[in-house]
Amino acid sequence: MAEIFDKNILLLIAVIVVVGSLLGEVSKKFKLPKITGYILAGILIGKPVFNIISEETFYGLKNINMVALGLMSITIGSHLDYHKLKNSGKRVIATLIGESSVAFWLVFFSLYYIADLSMLISLLISSIAIATAPAATVAVVKDTKSKGLLINTIMPVVAMNNVLCILIFGIIANSIILDSAGNLTSITLVQIALKEFLYAAIIGITSGVLLIYFSEKAIESKPIVLTYLFITIFVVTGISKILSINSMLPSMIVGILVTNFSLHRSQILTIFEEIEHIILIIFFTLAGAHIDTSSLANAGFISILYFLARGGGKILGGSLGAFMVKAPERVVKYVGSSLIPQADVAIGLIIMASGIEALQEHMNFLTTLVLTVVALNEIFGPPLTKWSLIKGGDAYQDRPKLIEFLSEEYINPNIKATKKDEVIDEMIDFFVKTHKDAQDLKDEIKASVIEREASGSTGIGNGIAIPHGIVEESPNIWGCIGISKEGIEFDSYDNKPVHLVILVITPREQKHNMHLEVMAEFAKILSEITTRENLFKATKASDVCEILREKEKGNFNYFLDEVDDKS
């Protein structure tokens, strides 16, 4: 049957999309990720069952896989937002080191000492074990409407462990190539690793800057921006192929640049959502079609061993890393179990490994092993992530609230200024940095805040100041929070130094309703001496979040949709 489709690629793609879509929906009915259905669809139309895709045709469709990898890599990079990482960085790095290193070494020792695989093959598989699936993780986060400290830890860890995975995989893959040629030395390996990273940085930075420049000029036209995005993916992939480097790393760098430097990052990064679905169906279905079920007998025991070692490493290592930096207890308990899903990058790397000549005799076994474990991780991983988010308290928190700026990224736990005017400047600078949509409003905000202070100090006493201003337009009430250890001379009514500053920016249309409610909510909780003292003593943004989160369990900062439902 493969001969029919070898001569009719378009018909083959149609079959892939139809069968993949159908089994994806069937998987959803059984509350499994759609990705699992796509992989099963690949097995169905692949060699084990109907055999409609020949090896030659499979490799002929490799360019579609490369486009899908480019899109996924840009999405992964987009989760590394500097301003979000500023407060959570220490916790994220510790969790990353813990979950990645423990998973890597547990998998390596299991495969090398128990399964008796060769050292380089064990190391190669262990490097793939580091990756957590961003697509599956994001899908669970969106499905559960999750938001909070756990999410602020999980998402950057997922992005960074994929970068780490690709770097380590590249080093080990190059080791295999050099070893097969008899040229493996530590100096040669370091040179190749540095060359790959340097080339990736040059390609990624250049492409990212050009994408931002041209996309922002044409931001009103979705088709043009989408065209620029695909040109970027084609160029990055093509140049990477010429230079013999992994194309995923420069694509991630493009995503990092867009999310950190573009004023229109959300429009650029979501522009391909309408066609992303069909590309992912083809990508994962083709991956499933490459599974060699005849190798399952050999890979069966090793697959279970690999699956358990990786899962145990993620859970143990993630929690250990978070514990070492004194992360909030709920993050320590549930961050590791949130990192089990695995698909996109793992599949992408095994496809890339198929191009290494020295691995050809191992590819059937490697592909079957990795894809079998991917299937297990996609069956058990997302439900475990969902359970972790619910138990960790972040599930169903991404809903409109009266006060939307109590998140970690909007909290400055270390105000440096000690005088009123300087503090207002510092808080407005911090506000603009953390609210990219407000960058053009800085002068308007400052003028409004200063005008309000001229009519009377907003230092309300008991160590608290709530400076506020009005802007003509904004999507909702904005704000940020600052903590001062030394205390600030703020002309407060009780003449006491201020330790807690809450900057509130309100759209003019909400000046007399929502604004007053926000002020009343803060007044309610800050009248409690214990709450004030705990906030004053907080040394990390996460500490402030946890204090306010405890208050939210009461009547503080209600969900707006609950009010709408009651009315």
N, C-alpha and C positions, 0 to 999 in steps of 0.2 A: 504493500500500500504506500510505502514511503516514496516509491518512484513517481506516483501520481502528483504528490505535493512538491517533489523536488523541482518539477517544471512549472509549478503554480504557487509561488510564494505568497501572493495576495490571498488566495483561497486558504492557505495554511494559517496565515495570520488571523483570518476571519474565524476559523475553527478554534484557534487558540483563545481568542477573545470570548467567543460564545461559550465554550466549555468552561473556561476559567471563571467567567461571570456567573454561570449557573452553579458551579460547585462552591464558589465564594458565597453565594446567597444561601446555599444549603448549609454551609458551615456556620453562617450567621444564625440560622434557625436553631442550630444546636448550641448557640452561645459560644462558638469558637471563632477565632480571628479569621477574617476572609483569606488572609495569606495562606492559612492551612488548606483551604479549599483550592486555592490556585496551585499549590504544590501537588495536591492530589490529582488535579486536572492534568498536570504535566505527566504524572505517572501513568494516567489513563491513556493519554494520546502518545506517550513515549514507547520505548522498546518493550517494556514489560507486558503491555496489553495490545494496543492497536498498531503500534510501531509506524506512525505516520510521519515521524521526523527522523531523517537519516543524520548521521554524524556530520556529513558535509553541509547539509542544510542548517543544522544547529549552529555550526561555526559561522555560516553565512549570515545568520541573524545576530551575530555578536555585537554589531554596531548599535542595535536597538538596546541591548543590555548596557552598553557604554553610556548611551544617552540617559537611561534610567539611573545608572550609578551617578552620573553628573548631577542630576536633579536632587537625588537623595543626599549627596555629599554637600551641596549648597545648603540644603535644609538643615543638615547636621551642624554645619558651621554657624548658621544663623542663631543657634541657641547660645553661642558664646558672646553674650552682651557684657561689655566691660562694666557698665554701671550697675548691672544686677550682680556681677561677681565681686564688686568692691567690698560689700559687707559679708557676702557668703563665701568668699574665695578660700579662706583658711579651712572652712568646713568641707568645701567641695574638693579641694586638693587632697586633704587627709582621707576622705571617703574614696576618692579615685585611686590613690596609692594602695589603700587597704584592699578594696574589692578587686582591682586589677592584678596586683601581685599575688594575693592568696589564690585567686582563681587560676592564674597562670601556673603557679608552682604545684598546686594540687593536681591539675590536669596533667602536667608534665610527669610528675612522679607516678601517677596512676598508669599512664600510657607506657612510660619507659620501663618501670620496674615491675608492674603487674601484667600489662598487656604485651610486654616484650617487643615494642616497636623500636625502630632505630632512633638514635638521639635527635637527628635533624628533623625527621618526620614528627617525632613527639613535640619538639620545640615549635614546629610550624603549626601544628594543630593547637598547641597551647596558646600561641599568639592570636589565633582566630577566636579562642575562647574568651578573650578579653572583651570583645565587642558586645554591646547591648543594643537591641533593635530600636532605633529612634522612631520608626514608623509605627510599630506596635505600641510603644510606650506613649507616644503622642495620642494615638487613637484611644487608649484607655483614659488618659488624662482628660481628653475632650468629652468622652462618653460619661465620665463621672463628674465633670465640671469641677475639677480639682484646682486648688490654689492655696499657697501657703509655704511654710518653711521646708516641708518635705519636697514639694515640687521645685522650690528654689535650689534644692540640693540635687534632686534626681536629674533634672533636665541638663544642666551643665556637665554633670558627671557622665551622662550618656554621650553627650557631644565629645567630651574630652577623651573618654575611653575608646571611642572610635578612632580618634586621631592617633592615640597611643597604639592602638591595635594595628593600624595601617603602617606606622613607623616600624614597629617591632617585626611585623610580618615582612616588610620590605628588607630589613636587615637579614632575617633568617632565610628568606627566599634567595637573596643574593649569596648567602653563605652556601646554599645548596648548589647554585650555579657555579660558583667558584670551586667548590669541593669536587664537583663532577669534572671540572677542567684541570684539577690539580693545582689551582692557584690560590687556595684559601689561606690567607694570612690575616692577622689582626689589622695590620696597616692597610692592606687592600680593602678590607671590609669597612674600616672607618672612612676611607676615601670615598667609597661608593655611597655610604650612608650620608656623608656630608654633601656629596654631589647631588644626590636625590633631593635632600631637603632644600639645598640652595636653588636648584632648578624649580622645585615646587613653589618656593617663596616668590621667585621672580615671575613665574607664569601666573600664579594666583594673584599677586599684588597688582601686576600690570593689567590683567583681565578684569579684576574687581574694580579698579579705578576707572577704567574705560566704560564698564557696564554702568557704574553709578553716574558718570558724566553724561553719557548719551541717554540713559533711561530717564534721568531727571529733566532733561530738555524735552522729552516726549511723554512725560508722565500722564498727560491727559488722554493718550491713545494707547489702550491696552494691546492691540495687535502689534504696534511698533515695539513696545517694551518687551512683549513676548518674543518677538523676532530677535531683539538684542540679547535676550537671555539664552535663546537656543544657539545663536552665533557664538556666544561666550562658551557654552558647553562644547560645541563642535571644535572651537579653536583650542581650548584647554586640553580636550581629549586627544586631538590630532597632534599638537606639539608634544604632549607627554609621550605619545607613542613613538614619535621621531626620536625623542631623547631617552627612550626606554625607561621611563619612570612611571610609578603608579599615579593615575590621573585623579584619584579620589582626593589626595591631599591638596593639590592646588585648587580643586573645586571647593573644598571646605574653606580654604583661605578666602575665596571669593565671597562665600556666605558670611564669614566673619567680618569682612570689610563692609559689606552691604548693611549688616545689622548694626554696626557701630558708627558708620560715617554717613549713611544716606538719610536725608530728611524724609524720604518717601520709602523707607525700608519695607513697611507693611505691604504697600502696593506692589513693589518689585518682587518680594518673596512669596506673595500669594497669587501672582499673575498666572502661574501655570496650573493652578488647582483644578481648572475645568478639564484639562487633558491629562493630568497626572494619573488619574484612575486607570485609564486604558494602558498607559505605559507600564504601570506596576503590574497589571494583570499579565501582560506579555512577559515581563521580566521574571516574575515568580513561577509562572507556568512553564517557561522554558527551563528554569532551574529544576523544577520537578521532573521534567522530561529527561533530564540528564542523570537521574538516579538509576543506578544499575541494581535492580532487585536481586540479581544473581549473587551479588556481593554481600547481601544482607546477612547470610548465614555466618560469614566471617566477621562482619562488622557488628552483629547483634550484641554480643557480650561487651565489646569495646564501646559501642554506642551508649549502653546503659552506664558503664563505668565513667565515660566522658561526661555524660549528662549529670550524673550525681556529683562528680568532682567539681565541675564548673558551678553547679547550683550551690553546693556547699561552700565553695570559695567566695562566691558573690555575697551570700548571706553573712558568713562569718567575717570576711574581710571588710565589707561595707560597714557593718556595725562596729567592728573594732576601730576602723579609721575615724568614724564619727565620735566614738567614745574617747579616743585619745585627745581630741581637741575640745572636749566638754560640750559637744553639741546638745541641744535639747533632748530630753529623754525619748520623746516620741520619734525623733529622727534616728537616734541610735537603734531603737527597736525595729524600725520598719524600713529603713533605707535599703538595706541589703536585699531583702525579699522583693523589693520593687525593681530590681535590676536583672531579672531572669530572662525576659524576652530576648530572642536573638533571631535575626533574619537577614536584613538588607546587606549590611557590610560583610557578614560571614559568607553569604552566597556570592557577593561580588568578588571577594578575595579568592574563593575556590574557583570561580570562573577565570580569574586572572592567573591562578596557579596552573590552569590547564594549558597556558601558553609557555610554560617552562619545560624545555625539552627533557631536562634531567628528572622530571617528575612523571613523565608519561606512563611509565610502568606502574605507578602508584595511583593514577588519577581515578580509575573506577572505584577503588577502595576509598580514597580520600573523599571523593564527591559523595558517595553513598553514606559514609560515616558522618560527614559534616551536615548533609541535608537531612539525614535521619534525626540527628540531635537538634537541628533547627526546627524540624516538625514537632519534636517533643517539647522544645522550649516555647514554641508558638501555641501548643495546646495547653500547657500548664503555666507558662509565664504570665500572660495577660490576666488570667483570673487571680493569680497570686499578687500581681501588681495592684489590681483593683481592691483586693482584700487589704493590702498594706495601706493604701490611700484612705480607705474607710476607717480602719483601726487607728491610723495616724492622725485622723481628724482633718485632712485636707480635702476629702471628697465633698462635693456639692457646696463648695465655698466660692466658686467662681460665678457668682450671681451679683446683680447690682445691689450695693449696700449704700446706706446713707453716707458713710465716710469711706472713701475708696483708697485713701493714702496711708493705710496702716500696714502696708507691706514692707518687707525688709529693705527693698531698694530705695524707699523714700525716707529712710531714717539715718540721720547723721549722729552717731553716738559720741562724737568728740568735737564739739564746737571749739574752735581755737580763739575766736575773738572774745574780748571781755567788755567791750563798750557797745552801747545800744546801736549806734549807726553802723558800726563794723559788723555786728551780728546780723542786722537786717540785710546788709550787702552779702554776707556769707551765706545766709539762708536762701536768698533769692538766686545766687549763683548755683547753689546746690539744687534748688528747685528746677531751674532751667536745664541743668545737666541731666536730671532724672526724668524730665518731661520734654521729650524732643518736640512734641507738637507745640510747646510754648516758647521755643527759642526766639521766635520773632516778636514775642510779647514782653521781653525783659524790661524794656524802658517803660512800657505802659504799667506793668506790675509794680515796678519800683516807685513810679510817681504816685500810684494809688496808695501804696502802703505808707509812704512818707506823708502823704496828705492826711491819711487817717491818724497817724501818730501825732501830727501837728494839732489835731483837735483834742488830744488827750491820750496818755500812755495806755497801751494795751497790756501792760504789766498788771495782771489782775490780783497779784498777791500770792503768798504761800509758795514763792519760788517759781511762778508760772507766768509766761507771757504768750499771748495769742495775737500776734500782728496779722492783719488781714487787709486784702485789697480787692478791688473790683476790676474785671475785664469785660469788654463788650461781648465777647463770644468765647465759649469753651464748652466741651461736650458734657461736663459735669463739674462739681466742686472739686478743685485740685488742692493739694497741700503737701507738706513735708514736716518732719519732726526732727528736732535737734536737742542733744543733751550736752550740758556744760558742767564739767567737774569743778572748775574754779568758781563759777558764778559770774553773772553779768550785771553790770550797772544798767538798769533798764527803766529808771524812774517809776518803779512800781508804787502802788498806793500805800503799801506797808513799808516801803523803803528797804525791803529785803532783796538780796541778790537773786537773780533768776537762774534756775538750773534746767528748766524745761521750756523750750520754745516750739510753738506750733504755728506754722505759717499756713494760712488759709486763703485761697484765691477763689473767688466766686464769680460766675457769670452774672451780668447785671439783671437778667430776667429772674434769677433765683435769690436776689438780694434780700427779699423780705419773707421768704418762706423756708427753703431748705437751709439757707445760711444760718438762720436763727436756730433751727433744729440741731445743726452741727455744733453750734456754740453751746446749746443746752446739754447735749450729750457729753461733751468734754467737761462741762461744769459739774455734771452729775458724778462722773467717776473720779474727777480730780479733787472733789471735796473730801474724799476718803484719805486719811493721813497715811495709811499703810501703802496704798497704791502710789501716792506721790513719792514716798520715800523709796519704794522699790524702783520706780522709774528714775529717780535722781541717781541711784547707785548703779544703774545698768551700765555695763561696760561694752556690750555688743548690741548691734541692731537686733539680733535674734532674741536677746533678753527682753528688749522692749516689746517685740512682737508677742512673745509668750505671755508677758504680763497683761497686755491688752487683749490677747486671745482669751485668757481666763475671764476677763470682764465681759467679753462678747457672749460667753455662755449664759450670761444673764440677759438683761434687756438692753445692754449697750450695743449701739451700731447695728440696728436691725436690717433685715433684708427688705429691699423695696418691693420685690415681687410678692412677699407675704402680705404687705399692706395693700397692694393692688388686689390680691385674691380676696381679702376681707371686705374691701370696698365693692 
